[in-house]
Amino acid sequence: MSENSERTDSIMGASGSVLEAIGNTPLVKLRKVVPHGCAEVFVKVEGHNPTGSMKDRMAQSMIAGAEGDGRLRPGGTVVEYTGGSTGASLALVCAAKGYRLRIVTSDAFSQDKLTQMAAFGAELTLIPSEGGLITKGLIEGMIEKAKEFSRQPDTYWTDQLNNADSIAGYQPMGEEIWEQSGGRVDAFVQSIGTTASMRGAASALKRHNPGLRVIAVEPAESAVLSGGQPGAHLIEGIGIGYTPPMWDPALPDEIVPISTADAEGMARRLAREEGLFAGTSSGANVLAAIRVGQRLGPKARIATLLVDSGLKYLSTSMYQR
């Protein structure tokens, strides 16, 4: 870069890379879907990240961690299994850094996500689902295929369910929530996929408020963390059908199961009543926050996440009505 272009970037405040655009997303108070007598509910609008998902944070953190200790070297290949948002985020980071990316995914996930991953240059391998449903068997099949790819030379498997580097990527999100809320959060609600986002954000919030209540959310049809049996559901990105390896049972104060139908219904309400366009797990988060907020009362303040943009779900039944 020339001296003149460096000076122009500095004057205009331009970022040196798209990766610098990750984070610092808005925190918005919900005003219409929250019933009278409920706690205040604030949502972190993670759809403002470059790929439209909070997973940009963890993808950047996992790649940086691997680069730092030599697991990933220049010219290497990255492999992951994913329902789409993690894949799109990894594809963004790999495109920006010049790595090849191989993604194992499935027809169970939205076509919008698959298209987005491919647009960033990811090479997709699709594992067939049972009627478009997310099941334990599907997740296990995707993992096995990713493990097979990871045996190739010069290949780094991010292995999101077991990769603690991802937790550090979400700690800044907790700090952002605390600062944007004016230094007051009584409870934090988040749905459970790998558990990294809950662990990272909650740990940061608990440093400021040790008494913070932490609420985990899972699909009612596959409420394994609540002691139920695994089952099929349509809430993408969460509910893998077994306890995630990074799950810390001591962290959440309670676990709230939310059905697919209820999560979709709240996501549609958020779009129509609040002007906030988000995915199914975001609907589950808000519904769980409201249920908890009705118990805590109007003096409490709850923060949760709008995990990703509704633009990732345009081809699904949720927004085809």
Secondary structure as UniProt FT lines:
FT   HELIX           3..12
FT   HELIX           18..21
FT   STRAND          27..29
FT   TURN            36..37
FT   STRAND          40..45
FT   HELIX           46..48
FT   TURN            50..51
FT   HELIX           55..69
FT   TURN            74..75
FT   STRAND          77..81
FT   HELIX           85..97
FT   STRAND          100..106
FT   TURN            107..108
FT   HELIX           111..119
FT   TURN            120..121
FT   STRAND          123..127
FT   TURN            131..132
FT   STRAND          133..134
FT   HELIX           136..150
FT   TURN            153..154
FT   STRAND          155..157
FT   TURN            160..162
FT   HELIX           165..180
FT   TURN            181..182
FT   STRAND          187..191
FT   HELIX           196..208
FT   TURN            210..211
FT   STRAND          213..219
FT   HELIX           220..222
FT   HELIX           224..226
FT   TURN            236..237
FT   TURN            245..246
FT   TURN            249..250
FT   STRAND          254..258
FT   HELIX           260..269
FT   HELIX           270..274
FT   HELIX           280..296
FT   TURN            298..299
FT   STRAND          301..306
FT   STRAND          308..309
FT   HELIX           310..313
FT   TURN            314..315
FT   HELIX           317..319
//
